[in-house]
Amino acid sequence: MALLRRIRTGVGIGLGVGLGASAAGAAGIGWFYSSVLLDTSLRPVYPERVRAADARTVTLTSTRLTAQPGTWGLRWAAPGTGTEALAVIGPVVAERRREVVRPLLAGAVPEAGTAAVLDTGPYDPDPGARNLPFDDVVVPGPLGPYPAWFVPATDGPGDTWVIMVHGRGGSRREALRMLPALHRRGFPQLVVTYRNDIGAPASPDGLYHLGDTEWEDVAAAVRYATDRGAGRVVLFGWSMGGAITGAFLDRAPEAASVAAVVWDAPLVDWRATLRQQARNRRLPPGLSPLAGAVTSRRIGIDFDRFDLRRRPPATRPPTLVIHSSADTAVPVTASRALAAAAPELGWPMRYLEVPDVEHTASWNADPAAYERAVAAFLADVV
């Protein structure tokens, strides 16, 4: 009996230590995942490989990403400069067992062996790259001055402005794809920054707040537009730009001036996105709620307010949602669910799904079709 008791005691102590270590390990993983989510630093990653290139074509190692359809930017670190080089590459013209060949449409020619990345943004550095007139302006905001680009309308000041909000870890460059199409429609455009962007004020804690505070910066941009003659605004947001503008529609008195919304791969359910990101990192399913709880505690966010299907914003203007079916960053299922629920929510909404491309790449898949869809929507509602 004494021996049996000692064995049980030993097992109990060992189990307690093991559970304690497991709990500590899970908490550590939750903190790490939360830190990745909230980190505002930018670290370029170049996962693709250039096999060959000349003035006409670029040959890349074949991967799921390099084989995507459409028009893309190809970026790589320019040797010895501390900057990136950029080329514009077109749709795949040849595909071999381990390679894809794409036409080189513009830009620099990478050397064979270069590490590169496909980028949804094929233009740099500002609206001048799209042959558009623009001004560098400053939006007075809650934390200080926020740099922005203002692209004036073709004829006159224009009564309806489009305010463009990029996604997490992105930049104003995201909007360069759409500027010419909206310029042709006669819209003045304001391409904004928010806290923690390059040149913009940092948040007090130096972390992203996932839309929970950044919406205040969008409110400042709307005030900037209305103070300069905008009677109405259109919000155009990519990825986390959807979460930011969604919070704005729910909380800001300035939301009354919003005539329409365009969302590209919008983040309309943070919990669903956290689950997707956990799967991407091959984390056990149970760790996603833990990471969410850690994040909520660190920045004070209520993730329930960012499930727009269950908690729609107070202001629900006509909205176009565009999402790609192959998006592995922000789940398309959340956009589908929101669009399906929209009639019951009293939310005028159109939904366009694009196949075969990754996050925020619906324009890249077919620029002309994308621009027609946006133009037709705005013609109907603005």
Steps between C-alpha positions, in 0.01 A plus 500: 500500500778741588670427167173547314443832672848617405440405139169687493657801665782497249257474211296784647805723534618414150156565355477830682837611368406384151168686504670808636761488227230445238297793629808721503586386150149571375504844662836569338371398159190716553719798588728439203209472256345813647831682458519400134146630450567834668854559373527816291854448370548421132737220402522427127480131411603366159378139472514456121797437273580649159630226271567720196405842365550726202336809357192298397433231760567388856523132590418413861508182700148364483302535823135548585564874517713549188245306292213732591321666207518867419730800520739540792789693638823308551719647773849418620774663704711717273861408584695762689221757508284410798197538274279272296499457124168455323384338180148455365427148376200376307300175487677165470592426139677167553501248781745219538543243772694726735480841331254763386575762236333841516544802270701793635272797436700778663772575749837353585634162390592273793810284488473121495506365853340810652267446796176689430137533600181538299327818613142607435637854463675530163550878522736730693544738670196730482211602269755645258576139404145489358549831317260677733533848652508493879592696809673383813270619777483467877186389681483632858413199713459391860869416543651770278553556125426213261647512148261435211478531123227710347415428135263772372205429276530536125252788481441727797517425871250213502236453768566132582850403615641149516705434813730201464619295799769234465533176695714383790871518421422669169543852376337763283652321201206256524270767358710579191330221307159667515584869475473539119161326474350717772670809359327435167168486686562852633561419867748696709702243694670513838744216568558502873735366765416394851695460823825300475530555124828638370489876555187484717491522879561183697232365729581562867594134554657453157254221412226451244155513657338313209251775420395569858680836510609549139143591403559835674764578237248429223252730674765773483541435127124528444497830688789618284299418187175659617683812617627535141169467323413132498127459543531121511777246517559148373715276720726256317680253726725201456533217757534658847385819331161326510519455878612861544224647283246259650583635847476853360150427364395377842653766722568825315242778461675579170363170363182688405690646203591158354316436174651160419768250599727276291677222687767277349570180698362674808559388852138475617548237773823517700447167675455317170819663376691400813389140449616514139835647597544233767441230239754667274756474780392143581407589853266266690138627464473560874776760493310743279255604776793532740686728261181701455458531876861613541455756221176626648665549838807674352320759290151503652321394183154341511506253211120466513475852359700387197263223396296712259248228420393475865577859592444711187612863518252770591537658154459259208539677165493314166803273501690300238698207640764341276685192620709227340414136561867399544571754777698327776548814713144622558236229455260550213236314700457803727426726202260244357317476831474878532368538146242226559381667820498854358131509395390407853734764640351773281838544337501560121787281386644350183747216506757407235719194539816457292665157456857378523689793656626586845420771750402842352597380151157518333609808302817322389304203365314720248549876542245599236224279640569616855490865401176451304336339804601787729399765246159338441432478873592862563299617198193335652533622858688832498 
